[in-house]
């Protein structure tokens, strides 16, 4: 089965009609556009660079084998960490101090680090990364014109915290096998897309 590579604006047909400005448009609903609305895929990478979750939502991109997905996750993790380490640290005019109950705490300027690659964009797709404080990375593949990708990623992170992290049978840094999380993410993406 071949997927059409038309741009969304090419799915609108113009028809001549009597009256008015002489034009009316017939619009095909967004659900009929193959792979053009909403996220295409979600990847979750642990802090060691291992792929712990993969979910495909639409058929917009080429199918990748599980080996290709593992390579992509590890490669992105490596490039993300390198970009994070080579970025210059923010300059502080003076070290910040905090005084609490008579104790002065001086913040270490080396703890302020760059966040690494956040967006990788091409003509055909956009890869957005959201890194948590525990250095777990959420990668979302979308079309380049997809709005509010950071909001979508933050909501998926909330679902992750609610369904995966609160699951007593889930082991940290291991592949995610949680049907409630799968259903919640699918439902959110379906409603959002």
C-alpha positions in Angstrom: 0.0 0.0 0.0 1.5 3.3 -1.0 1.0 6.4 1.1 0.3 9.6 -0.7 2.9 12.3 -0.1 0.7 15.3 -0.9 0.9 18.4 1.3 -2.2 19.1 3.3 -3.2 22.1 1.2 -3.2 19.8 -1.9 -6.2 17.9 -0.4 -8.4 20.9 -0.8 -10.2 21.0 -4.2 -11.5 24.2 -5.7 -14.9 24.1 -7.5 -16.7 26.8 -9.3 -20.1 27.6 -8.0 -22.7 30.1 -8.9 -23.2 33.2 -6.8 -20.9 34.9 -4.2 -17.3 35.2 -5.2 -17.6 32.5 -7.8 -15.6 30.0 -5.7 -16.5 27.5 -3.0 -14.2 24.9 -1.5 -14.9 21.4 -0.7 -12.8 20.3 2.2 -11.7 16.8 3.1 -11.7 16.2 6.9 -8.3 16.0 8.6 -8.9 12.3 9.5 -8.7 11.5 5.8 -5.2 12.9 5.4 -2.8 10.0 5.6 -0.3 10.7 8.4 -0.6 14.5 8.2 -2.2 15.3 11.5 -0.9 14.7 15.0 2.3 13.0 16.2 3.7 10.1 14.2 5.7 8.3 16.8 6.8 8.5 20.5 10.1 7.2 21.8 11.3 7.2 25.5 15.0 6.8 26.2 16.4 6.1 29.6 19.4 8.0 31.0 21.8 5.3 29.7 20.6 5.8 26.1 18.5 2.6 25.9 15.1 2.6 24.2 12.5 1.8 26.8 9.3 2.7 25.0 8.2 3.0 21.3 4.7 3.9 20.1 3.7 4.5 16.5 0.5 6.6 16.0 0.2 7.1 12.2 1.6 5.6 9.1 3.3 8.8 7.9 6.9 7.7 8.2 8.8 4.6 7.0 8.6 1.6 9.3 11.8 1.0 11.2 12.9 -2.3 12.6 13.4 -2.7 16.3 17.2 -2.8 15.7 17.0 0.5 13.8 14.9 2.1 16.6 17.6 1.0 19.1 20.3 2.5 17.0 18.4 5.7 16.6 17.8 6.0 20.3 21.4 5.4 21.2 22.7 7.8 18.5 20.3 10.5 19.6 21.3 10.0 23.2 25.0 10.3 22.3 24.6 13.4 20.2 22.3 15.0 22.8 24.9 14.4 25.6 27.8 15.7 23.4 25.8 18.8 22.5 25.0 19.3 26.2 28.7 19.0 27.3 30.2 21.3 24.6 27.7 24.1 25.0 29.2 26.9 27.1 28.0 27.3 30.6 25.9 30.4 31.4 28.0 33.2 32.7 27.3 34.2 36.3 28.4 37.7 37.4 28.7 36.5 40.9 28.0 33.1 42.6 24.5 33.0 44.0 24.0 32.4 47.6 20.9 31.4 49.6 20.5 32.0 53.3 18.1 29.7 55.2 17.8 29.6 59.0 21.3 31.1 59.5 23.0 28.7 57.0 24.4 30.1 53.8 24.4 27.8 50.8 26.5 28.7 47.8 25.3 27.3 44.5 27.9 25.5 42.4 28.0 27.2 38.9 29.0 23.9 37.3 25.5 22.5 38.0 24.1 25.0 35.5 24.4 23.1 32.2 23.0 23.4 28.8 20.0 21.2 28.0 21.3 19.7 24.8 19.4 19.2 21.5 15.8 20.1 21.8 14.5 20.1 18.2 15.8 18.4 15.1 13.8 19.5 12.0 13.9 18.6 8.4 11.5 19.2 5.5 9.6 16.0 6.2 9.6 15.6 10.0 10.3 17.3 13.3 11.9 15.5 16.2 11.3 17.2 19.5 13.0 16.2 22.7 11.9 16.7 26.3 14.4 15.7 28.9 13.2 15.2 32.5 15.2 16.0 35.6 16.1 12.3 35.8 17.6 12.6 32.3 14.9 10.4 30.7 14.2 11.7 27.2 10.8 11.8 25.5 11.1 12.1 21.7 8.1 12.9 19.6 8.2 12.7 15.8 5.7 15.0 14.1 5.3 17.0 10.9 7.3 20.3 10.8 4.2 22.4 11.1 2.7 20.6 14.1 1.8 23.3 16.8 2.4 23.0 20.6 4.7 20.0 20.5 6.3 20.9 23.8 2.8 21.0 25.4 2.0 17.5 24.0 5.3 16.2 25.4 4.7 17.6 28.8 1.3 16.0 28.9 2.7 12.6 27.9 5.3 13.1 30.7 2.4 13.6 33.1 0.8 10.4 31.9 4.2 8.6 32.3 4.4 9.9 35.9 0.8 8.8 36.6 0.8 5.4 35.0 4.4 4.2 34.8 6.2 5.7 37.8 3.3 4.9 40.2 3.2 1.3 38.9 4.7 -1.0 41.7 5.6 -3.6 39.0 7.6 -1.2 36.8 11.3 -1.2 37.3 13.2 2.0 36.6 15.2 2.2 33.4 13.6 -0.9 32.0 11.2 -1.3 29.1 7.8 0.0 29.8 5.0 -2.6 29.7 1.9 -0.8 31.0 -1.4 -1.1 29.2 -3.0 1.8 31.0 -0.1 4.0 29.9 -0.6 2.8 26.3 -4.3 3.5 26.4 -3.9 6.9 28.0 -1.2 8.0 25.5 -3.3 6.7 22.5 -6.4 8.4 23.8 -4.6 11.7 24.4 -2.9 11.7 20.9 -6.2 10.7 19.2 -8.1 13.6 20.9 -5.2 16.0 20.4 -4.6 15.1 16.8 
